[in-house]
């Protein structure tokens, strides 16, 4: 019992407790850094809305599923990625795509707002629920607000009305944009070569195209 207790509790606690920030990149930037401001508060919005019930934040190693092939990450997740997380939202079910690196994969904030308001406006056949309570309808006074959602067709609001994000929606999107795990670590280096970098850039720039929709539906 003593050996089991040590192996399951003490040893992992000592190993995780010894994790520290790493110096990465040509400028020796520190990774990870604590989330501050809206992104920090957005983590609570993420948790309170049950996002972790359908999304994971853990890219599996090569050969353990198709995470890499789906473009969900450039490397497997490591314990160091969660160094400053108050509550780690690893998740267990993938009704939706993994989000460990979504801030690098989908860089258009307007896309995220429209997707949260009505996922089908961006991903045909999406199973994700709508979150209209994170937005508010208001009459257009003069010209539309700069942060009003651009919705067309069946998703467009009534004439003279615009949809704008609430404080919680802004915080949630800030949190999603902060989820970036493409930094190379000692135990999880990035794949070598320019091909992977080009593919990652294409995935990031193509948030609104059919290829991105296919990846999100998986």
Secondary structure, DSSP 4 states (H G I P E B T S, - for coil): -HHHHIIIIIHHHHHHHT---EEETTTTEEES----HHHHHHHHHHHHTTGGGT----PPPTTSSSTTTTTS-SS---GGGGTT-SS----S--SS---TTHHHH---HHHHHHHHH-GGGTSTT--PPP-GGGEEEEE--SS--TTB----GGGSPPTTEEEEE-HHHHHHHHHHHH----S--SSSPPPPSHHHHHHHHHHHHTTTSHHHHHHHH-
